[in-house]
Amino acid sequence: MPTLCQPSCQPRLYRRWLFLLAALLLGVSPNAFAVTGELNLTTSAVGFFAVAIFVLAYALVMAEEKIHMRKSKPVLVAAGIIWSLIGWVYVQNGMSDASEYAFRVTLLEFTELMLFLLVAMTYINAMEERRVFDALRSWMLRKGFNYRTLFWLTGGLAFVLSPIADNLTTALLMCAVVTKVAEGDQRFINVACINIVVAANAGGAFSPFGDITTLMVWQAGMVEFQEFFILFFPALVNFLIPASIMSLFIKDEKPASVYEDVWMKRGARRIVGLFLLTIITAVLCHVVLHLPPVLGMMTGLGYLQFFGYYLRRSLPRSLERKRERYSRRGDNKKLEQLGSVVPFDVFNRVARAEWDTLLFFYGVVMCVGGLGFMGYLGLLSEALYTGWNATAANITLGIVSAVIDNIPVMFAVLTMEPDMSHGQWLLITLTAGVGGSLLSIGSAAGVAVMGQARGSYTFMGHLRWSPVILLGYIASILVHMLLNAESFALFS
């Protein structure tokens, strides 16, 4: 899912190496790909040039850490070039209406998802500003848990919270707890961070709100909202097997006690409630009214705006009451803190969304929407789902997501829209969601935690535990096939 943290902890998405398959594995939504180009450009010079432009752009994205150029820039330019090439070819053939319609449909699909994510980011940022996450971290620190308990608690919370708050935000929160409590103990921090990344990705796999991949599957209509929860037990197994093995290597000691007194700001709990109400509204819009979930999310943004208005208007009265209370107590520290209180501003929360990631997402969707319109994704679909059976293709793509990232892999499958059973759609949802845990660079959560726990949680440190994580990956697939066998009506 896109980063929902402050700029200081935003991840730098990169990959160690690139191969040509990445150029064809990225895609858009099924509706966008349904607008198939009337001209097959896969063997033309224009088509080859478009693929080369995209490969170059994606190579620049992966080199972001070294060249220090934001990942949105190359894909935005590439998207413009690719669609300009398409437009030029179709104008020359007197078919400009077809290319214009394809572009508009692709853009509409992206816009729905972008607005959905923007509202979710705004709520998460609002809860962060109201210190909801700081309060949770403070509670855990005050309890003085030992290393083993901390390992299970942070992993368990990551698994439970990620279906609601998304895997990336949850992983960063739990990582902050671990690095603060076990400061200096790099060995424990590395193992605990691996556990957090695996748990957050697993938890996000059985919820439409847990990851961008599951959100895409839900909005595409391939899996209904309630059907995602069928993947709960496979996802739980994916988390528990590696966690159980790794916990055996954790020392049964207590870290130095750390105390941090954190108070949530006014309205924090009500904003959490409004976020849950927003999610319910989005679900009802989709399930009951058969309207896009983004309608419910944008309505939820209105909830937050009204509440922000109330917080601003009632702030002077609230400050006066607190000032009188603290004066009677003689609490000079609290009185001093009141002087730094600023009114809540919804639009400041919107501004703090990860716009680079959203623009990168636009560039990728539009680039590969163009490549799909040219006919390249049709070739890939035939190679994967005709040359292989669906089970082998879906399991393989889950492993590929550890190298390429699960978002483009899921885009590709949705774009190709292969003819496979409902159980297979659930399988690719699971494998794309948890396959990224095999490597630290395989998911946005892993990359973000690497940045936050720099020097303690590393690529090689994660790689040493990859065989254990692979056991969980295989076990989760088997559990899904066993428990949900009836959904494989066309099992292959």
TIMI-308884 format. One line per 2 residues: number of its first residue (from 0); their letters; for each residue x, y, z of C-alpha. Coordinates in pm, whole numbers, plus 50000, padded with zeros to 5 digits. Layout:
NUM	a	X Y Z | ... .
//
This chain:
0	mp	50000 50000 50000 | 50138 50379 49955 .
2	tl	50320 50525 50250 | 50111 50693 50515 .
4	cq	50390 50818 50738 | 50555 51154 50784 .
6	ps	50811 51268 50527 | 51100 51179 50758 .
8	cq	51009 50812 50749 | 50875 50776 50399 .
10	pr	51016 50476 50217 | 51237 50481 49913 .
12	ly	51099 50208 49694 | 51374 50030 49500 .
14	rr	51472 49690 49372 | 51813 49529 49345 .
16	wl	51779 49430 48983 | 51548 49461 48686 .
18	fl	51458 49221 48412 | 51247 49273 48105 .
20	la	50948 49085 48248 | 50884 49382 48478 .
22	al	50795 49590 48176 | 50511 49353 48094 .
24	ll	50402 49256 48444 | 50266 49600 48532 .
26	gv	49902 49669 48454 | 49579 49849 48522 .
28	sp	49224 49751 48605 | 49015 49504 48405 .
30	na	48784 49776 48277 | 49074 49971 48134 .
32	fa	49216 49669 47959 | 48872 49584 47826 .
34	vt	48923 49874 47586 | 49145 49669 47357 .
36	ge	49334 49851 47086 | 49208 49792 46734 .
38	ln	49568 49803 46611 | 49814 49540 46731 .
40	lt	50137 49731 46786 | 50331 49454 46963 .
42	ts	50560 49393 46664 | 50588 49754 46551 .
44	av	50876 49998 46601 | 50642 50222 46801 .
46	gf	50556 49934 47033 | 50922 49842 47089 .
48	fa	51008 50204 47156 | 50723 50233 47411 .
50	va	50847 49923 47597 | 51203 50062 47595 .
52	if	51080 50394 47739 | 50896 50213 48017 .
54	vl	51192 49988 48100 | 51416 50294 48122 .
56	ay	51167 50478 48344 | 51129 50181 48578 .
58	al	51508 50141 48596 | 51530 50502 48713 .
60	vm	51262 50429 48974 | 51466 50141 49113 .
62	ae	51780 50353 49120 | 51607 50615 49336 .
64	ek	51828 50549 49638 | 52145 50613 49439 .
66	ih	52043 50898 49211 | 51814 51070 49467 .
68	mr	51539 51140 49215 | 51179 51091 49322 .
70	ks	51018 50787 49165 | 50720 50974 49022 .
72	kp	50924 51182 48776 | 51034 50916 48524 .
74	vl	50701 50734 48509 | 50505 51056 48462 .
76	va	50720 51147 48161 | 50707 50789 48030 .
78	ag	50326 50787 48054 | 50311 51105 47849 .
80	ii	50543 50966 47582 | 50367 50628 47554 .
82	ws	50018 50774 47517 | 50150 51038 47276 .
84	li	50287 50757 47059 | 49951 50578 47073 .
86	gw	49766 50899 46989 | 49995 50971 46695 .
88	vy	49951 50621 46548 | 49572 50628 46588 .
90	vq	49543 50978 46441 | 49742 50861 46137 .
92	ng	49491 50578 46095 | 49185 50799 46148 .
94	ms	49093 50621 46475 | 49156 50893 46733 .
96	da	48823 50830 46909 | 48939 50481 47013 .
98	se	49262 50598 47175 | 49088 50891 47348 .
100	ya	48823 50658 47495 | 49088 50413 47619 .
102	fr	49282 50691 47790 | 48973 50831 47959 .
104	vt	48865 50490 48094 | 49215 50421 48228 .
106	ll	49228 50763 48391 | 48885 50715 48552 .
108	ef	48988 50385 48705 | 49300 50543 48855 .
110	te	49106 50844 48985 | 48865 50625 49182 .
112	lm	49149 50442 49353 | 49352 50758 49411 .
114	lf	49064 50936 49588 | 49000 50625 49799 .
116	ll	49365 50614 49909 | 49378 50988 49968 .
118	va	49093 50974 50219 | 49254 50680 50400 .
120	mt	49586 50867 50414 | 49413 51178 50549 .
122	yi	49250 50985 50832 | 49574 50809 50924 .
124	na	49758 51142 50925 | 49482 51294 51140 .
126	me	49513 51012 51394 | 49889 51055 51391 .
128	er	49852 51431 51454 | 49612 51359 51741 .
130	rv	49886 51126 51882 | 49680 50806 51867 .
132	fd	49979 50598 51758 | 50212 50769 52006 .
134	al	49974 50677 52289 | 49969 50312 52180 .
136	rs	50347 50303 52167 | 50371 50469 52509 .
138	wm	50142 50208 52665 | 50355 49925 52532 .
140	lr	50674 50087 52657 | 50539 50140 53009 .
142	kg	50447 49772 53049 | 50812 49665 53049 .
144	fn	50768 49347 52842 | 51061 49108 52789 .
146	yr	51205 49051 52443 | 51000 48742 52365 .
148	tl	50675 48902 52474 | 50760 49215 52279 .
150	fw	50832 49001 51972 | 50490 48836 51987 .
152	lt	50304 49150 52089 | 50438 49368 51808 .
154	gg	50388 49090 51554 | 50037 49017 51679 .
156	la	49938 49383 51677 | 50081 49420 51327 .
158	fv	49864 49131 51211 | 49552 49271 51381 .
160	ls	49595 49639 51292 | 49708 49607 50929 .
162	pi	49363 49501 50798 | 49233 49840 50917 .
164	ad	49526 50085 50914 | 49710 49919 50617 .
166	nl	50025 49712 50633 | 50271 49997 50577 .
168	tt	50147 50227 50853 | 50118 49936 51097 .
170	al	50470 49812 51021 | 50618 50156 51079 .
172	lm	50433 50195 51409 | 50547 49859 51544 .
174	ca	50901 49920 51420 | 50910 50246 51616 .
176	vv	50821 50054 51932 | 51085 49786 51879 .
178	tk	51367 50026 51795 | 51292 50240 52100 .
180	va	51254 49960 52352 | 51549 49750 52228 .
182	eg	51775 50039 52132 | 52126 49911 52059 .
184	dq	52030 49542 52034 | 52059 49505 51657 .
186	rf	52011 49130 51655 | 51673 49148 51826 .
188	in	51561 49450 51623 | 51638 49264 51299 .
190	va	51438 48955 51394 | 51151 49159 51539 .
192	ci	51131 49376 51227 | 51119 49067 51003 .
194	ni	50833 48937 51215 | 50654 49272 51190 .
196	vv	50687 49287 50810 | 50561 48928 50769 .
198	aa	50271 48989 51010 | 50169 49320 50853 .
200	na	50170 49175 50500 | 49977 48867 50616 .
202	gg	49721 49077 50800 | 49675 49300 50499 .
204	af	49607 49003 50272 | 49262 48922 50415 .
206	sp	49118 49274 50416 | 49024 49512 50133 .
208	fg	49185 49792 50334 | 49503 49607 50428 .
210	di	49699 49658 50107 | 49666 49828 49769 .
212	tt	49654 49483 49605 | 49348 49373 49803 .
214	lm	49186 49711 49747 | 49238 49669 49372 .
216	vw	49085 49320 49376 | 48782 49445 49570 .
218	qa	48723 49750 49352 | 48759 49536 49039 .
220	gm	48476 49316 49169 | 48676 48992 49157 .
222	ve	48625 48923 49530 | 48337 49056 49741 .
224	fq	48410 49238 50067 | 48311 48955 50301 .
226	ef	48492 48694 50091 | 48835 48833 50178 .
228	fi	48794 48700 50531 | 48804 48346 50391 .
230	lf	49178 48409 50372 | 49208 48476 50747 .
232	fp	49335 48131 50845 | 49580 48098 50553 .
234	al	49714 48445 50638 | 49736 48354 51007 .
236	vn	49937 48042 50922 | 50165 48254 50702 .
238	fl	50243 48468 51007 | 50254 48204 51282 .
240	ip	50490 47949 51124 | 50791 48179 51073 .
242	as	50714 48367 51397 | 50711 48044 51598 .
244	im	51047 47937 51459 | 51210 48279 51497 .
246	sl	51086 48316 51856 | 51297 48014 51956 .
248	fi	51608 48219 51887 | 51508 48518 52101 .
250	kd	51666 48555 52442 | 51434 48558 52740 .
252	ek	51556 48888 52883 | 51409 49226 52965 .
254	pa	51527 49541 52790 | 51603 49849 52994 .
256	sv	51272 50002 53104 | 51166 50311 52914 .
258	ye	50893 50547 53032 | 50716 50792 52808 .
260	dv	50403 50980 52912 | 50187 51053 52606 .
262	wm	49842 51207 52607 | 49619 51194 52302 .
264	kr	49491 51529 52178 | 49129 51632 52199 .
266	ga	48904 51446 51956 | 49147 51158 51893 .
268	rr	48905 50882 51987 | 48625 51042 51790 .
270	iv	48842 51059 51478 | 48912 50686 51515 .
272	gl	48536 50634 51536 | 48478 50848 51227 .
274	fl	48738 50644 51037 | 48552 50323 51122 .
276	lt	48225 50491 51021 | 48386 50593 50691 .
278	ii	48491 50235 50622 | 48139 50113 50697 .
280	ta	47995 50378 50464 | 48230 50269 50182 .
282	vl	48136 49905 50229 | 47763 49980 50231 .
284	ch	47793 50190 49914 | 47953 49896 49737 .
286	vv	47750 49608 49883 | 47403 49763 49921 .
288	lh	47392 50042 49663 | 47629 49881 49410 .
290	lp	47814 50210 49376 | 48194 50250 49383 .
292	pv	48340 50243 49739 | 48510 50576 49671 .
294	lg	48169 50743 49719 | 48161 50627 50081 .
296	mm	48522 50729 50139 | 48469 51081 50006 .
298	tg	48157 51109 50222 | 48376 51006 50515 .
300	lg	48614 51289 50431 | 48314 51517 50479 .
302	yl	48263 51363 50825 | 48619 51458 50915 .
304	qf	48580 51809 50777 | 48269 51873 50984 .
306	fg	48442 51740 51294 | 48747 51954 51219 .
308	yy	48516 52257 51202 | 48376 52165 51544 .
310	lr	48727 52126 51690 | 48832 52469 51564 .
312	rs	48521 52649 51684 | 48527 52486 52029 .
314	lp	48904 52519 52080 | 48898 52852 52276 .
316	rs	48641 52719 52525 | 48834 52393 52563 .
318	le	49162 52576 52626 | 49000 52803 52884 .
320	rk	48856 52510 53079 | 49189 52329 53077 .
322	re	49376 52644 53176 | 49153 52688 53480 .
324	ry	49188 52321 53576 | 49568 52316 53548 .
326	sr	49598 52647 53732 | 49407 52506 54028 .
328	rg	49638 52203 54028 | 49949 52414 53986 .
330	dn	50049 52199 53687 | 50289 52443 53516 .
332	kk	50406 52181 53265 | 50055 52130 53128 .
334	le	49993 52505 53124 | 50307 52550 52916 .
336	ql	50191 52283 52672 | 49862 52465 52618 .
338	gs	50054 52753 52465 | 50165 52534 52175 .
340	vv	49818 52402 52085 | 49716 52480 51725 .
342	pf	49371 52435 51567 | 49305 52112 51377 .
344	dv	49315 52161 50998 | 49187 51885 50770 .
346	fn	49364 52027 50467 | 49698 52012 50644 .
348	rv	49634 51638 50682 | 49551 51611 50312 .
350	ar	49870 51796 50223 | 50076 51546 50423 .
352	ae	49959 51255 50208 | 50236 51078 50016 .
354	wd	50187 51258 49687 | 50502 51120 49530 .
356	tl	50361 50769 49570 | 50020 50870 49433 .
358	lf	50180 51035 49128 | 50406 50733 49081 .
360	fy	50097 50516 49092 | 49936 50732 48820 .
362	gv	50245 50705 48601 | 50263 50327 48634 .
364	vm	49892 50278 48566 | 49893 50505 48261 .
366	cv	50218 50360 48123 | 50098 50005 48136 .
368	gg	49747 50101 48036 | 49915 50214 47714 .
370	lg	50120 49895 47684 | 49807 49690 47741 .
372	fm	49622 49891 47475 | 49906 49809 47234 .
374	gy	49853 49436 47302 | 50152 49337 47518 .
376	lg	49954 49222 47821 | 49746 48997 47600 .
378	ll	50067 48818 47500 | 50172 48781 47864 .
380	se	49830 48651 47966 | 49845 48382 47700 .
382	al	50196 48279 47806 | 50113 48252 48177 .
384	yt	49756 48129 48199 | 49740 47929 47878 .
386	gw	50089 47784 47876 | 50069 47703 48251 .
388	na	49781 47610 48478 | 49633 47881 48702 .
390	ta	49768 47735 49027 | 50129 47729 48908 .
392	an	50096 48079 48759 | 49947 48229 49075 .
394	it	50204 48071 49308 | 50489 48178 49082 .
396	lg	50360 48534 49059 | 50350 48548 49438 .
398	iv	50722 48467 49449 | 50790 48714 49167 .
400	sa	50623 48983 49380 | 50913 48955 49626 .
402	vi	51139 49096 49355 | 50912 49323 49153 .
404	dn	50662 49432 49423 | 50312 49297 49473 .
406	ip	50129 49603 49336 | 50241 49568 48971 .
408	vm	50194 49191 48988 | 49833 49228 49097 .
410	fa	49777 49501 48839 | 49896 49261 48573 .
412	vl	49663 48980 48676 | 49362 49211 48700 .
414	tm	49446 49359 48363 | 49483 49019 48195 .
416	ep	49163 48896 48369 | 49235 48527 48308 .
418	dm	48948 48278 48306 | 48994 48101 48640 .
420	sh	48786 47988 48936 | 48697 48199 49238 .
422	gq	48941 47999 49447 | 49218 48095 49209 .
424	wl	49132 48465 49243 | 49155 48423 49618 .
426	li	49484 48239 49571 | 49649 48519 49372 .
428	tl	49515 48768 49628 | 49688 48568 49901 .
430	ta	50015 48499 49719 | 50058 48856 49593 .
432	gv	49987 48984 49943 | 50227 48763 50138 .
434	gg	50483 48679 49869 | 50653 49013 49920 .
436	sl	50757 48903 50269 | 51018 48667 50123 .
438	ls	51259 48960 50076 | 51294 49288 50263 .
440	ig	51251 49473 49933 | 50943 49272 49833 .
442	sa	50685 49505 49987 | 50641 49871 50072 .
444	ag	50623 49773 50440 | 50963 49601 50423 .
446	va	51130 49888 50242 | 50984 50142 50486 .
448	vm	51101 49946 50790 | 51449 49916 50638 .
450	gq	51460 50293 50625 | 51330 50339 50978 .
452	ar	51554 50075 51138 | 51851 50154 50917 .
454	gs	52157 49949 51008 | 51962 49705 51226 .
456	yt	51709 49562 50981 | 51891 49486 50657 .
458	fm	51842 49302 50329 | 52090 49029 50425 .
460	gh	51948 49002 50776 | 51605 48934 50627 .
462	lr	51745 48700 50361 | 51884 48465 50628 .
464	ws	51529 48398 50745 | 51376 48370 50395 .
466	pv	51365 47986 50402 | 51157 48002 50721 .
468	il	50927 48262 50564 | 50898 48041 50256 .
470	lg	50764 47762 50479 | 50487 47994 50593 .
472	yi	50420 48093 50231 | 50382 47729 50121 .
474	as	50175 47638 50427 | 49934 47927 50372 .
476	il	49871 47811 50014 | 49803 47455 50128 .
478	vh	49568 47574 50403 | 49376 47785 50152 .
480	ml	49342 47494 49911 | 49229 47266 50195 .
482	ln	48984 47495 50376 | 48843 47665 50068 .
484	ae	48845 47368 49830 | 48484 47430 49729 .
486	sf	48580 47765 49576 | 48806 47585 49324 .
488	al	48515 47480 49106 | 48741 47503 48802 .
490	fs	49050 47387 48990 | 49349 47335 48766 .
//
